Amino acid sequence: MKRLLVSAALATAFLVSGATASLANRLVAHVDLSSQTMTVKKDGRILYNWPVSTARSGYRTPTGKWSPTRMHKMWYSRKYDMSPMPYSIFFYGGYAIHGTNAVSRLGRPASHGCVRLHTDNARKLYDLTRKVGATNMRVVITH
């Protein structure tokens, strides 16, 4: 009986530590709509904190949690006059995190709903996501 209890305890400890480790190894891009910032964490450690632009009045940026559905080094928006969207990480339908040339607008709402970043930062996030794999990346958007 004692051996069985020890084995059960070890198996439980292994499962719990394995589950925790898999969550800790994720890359998380957390967008805070109220502060117009993105915090990027890997293994629970903050790597970056960047200004973003999200939906301006009359549009919306969805809130929730997603994994990327597709990624493109360069994408052109068919909906918005073929606007360039460098380093796009699509996470919910047509919504994506992507680079922008409108850097003077970062830090305040300015988009049609996507999350805009400085293109250099979008490239860093894109490269990190490719490195860890899209299934290990989460986009979290809160108010």
Buried (B, 14 or more C-beta within 10 A) or exposed (E): EEEEEEEEEEEEEEEEEEEEEEEEEBBBBBBBBEEBBBBBBBEEEEBBEBBBBBBBEEEEBBEEEBBBEEBBEEBEBEEEEEBBBBBBBBBBEEBBBBBBEEBEBBBEBBBBBBBBBBBEBBBBBBEBBBEBEBEBBBBBBEE
